[in-house]
Amino acid sequence: MAKCAYHSNREAVGACVNCGKLVCEECKTALRGKTYCNPCANDIYLGKTAAEAPEVKATATQVVSTEIPRAAKGFLTHADESVGYSISCPEPWKRMSESADILVGFEAPEAEFGITASCVLAHEEVPVQESLQSYFARSKGNLQKRLKEYNLISEEELTIDQMPAIKHVYSFSNKNVTFKQMQIYLKQGKVGWVTTCSSAPDVFDSYQPTFETVAASFHLLGSSRGDTATFIPSKGAMKGDIRGWGIALIIMGIIQIFVPLLDTTWGGVLIAIGVLELFVQHRALFIVNGIVIIIAGIMNLVVAIDEGSRLFIFSVFQFIWGVNEIRKFFKYRSAAAITTVER
């Protein structure tokens, strides 16, 4: 059976009508009923082969198919179409608990040498003008400051999903346990992407083929690709934000109750909502937060004016905080709509 020109271990499903190269399902893009390899499809949208340009409205950043690639044999594909990415993981591996720091993570069924092998994907907002090399250097510098006994093993530039990337392998110690990690850095627009695969040093080589497959499977969907890509917070970040402000509301409510001249009734309301947010994290709670804090601020302002107290400063702070909470309702709009696909 013929093999893909870009993946020698995959069967070809067709040939590009422009360059003639054989392509697998992942490397194929269909335009007007014809099969193209992804590089030629990019050229078409960029106007380099205008005669073949399809009669569709699209931009260069939308070129690579928004279809979720099929996973390699023995792997499953995890896709998040709202944030705009897909990545594969070994079938027997378990999904890690949701976190504000990572988009998704998977870990091996059993630990070896006291460490459970894992692969996690994270993203962060970065300056649009910052280069990949600068982003990597800054991130590496932070690792060197934060990690005990950081030891660089290798660095190399490569291509992931037709995008420039940097591979970074290093070891470090944590609580007298040594880890070995491989990281892949990519940058598109305002978003930095990092895939981190980790295991005990003694078994790293045996896991490396798995780590390489996971890293190579990373794929950006739709508008997540290109210089105009914008940062979309994860659902885990939204939940973490709500829990954090739940604690802050409880503290503010206690202040309301025990500081003279402040409205004690609204102190109780703030505490009740704060406790609720420790257990329930829904985007609508940002609206509730904002309205309640603004009302409490107005009530405190009225009392402060009547009593001639300087506590009106606290009221102004509450009003600003309330408006900011309402703005978060819109900030996390995409995060609340996140849906994932496992196949």
Buried (B, 14 or more C-beta within 10 A) or exposed (E): EEEBBBBEEBEBBBBBEBBEBBBBBBBBBEBEEBBBBBBBBBBBBEEEBEEBBBEEEEEBBBBBBBBBBBBBEEBBBBBBBBBBBBBBBBEEBBBBEBBBEBBBBBBBEEEBEEBBBBBBBBBEEBEBEBEBEEBBBEBBEEBEEEBEEBEEEEEEEEEBBBBBBBBBBBBBEEEEEBBBBBBBBBBBBBBBBBBBBBBBBEBBEEBBEBBBBBBBBBBBBBBBBBEBBBBBBBBBBBBBBBBEBBEBBBEBBBEBBEEEEBBEEBBEBBBBBBBBBBEEBBBEBBBBBBEBBBBBBBBBBEBBEEEEBEBBEBBEBBBEBBEBBBEBBEBBBBBBEBEBEEE
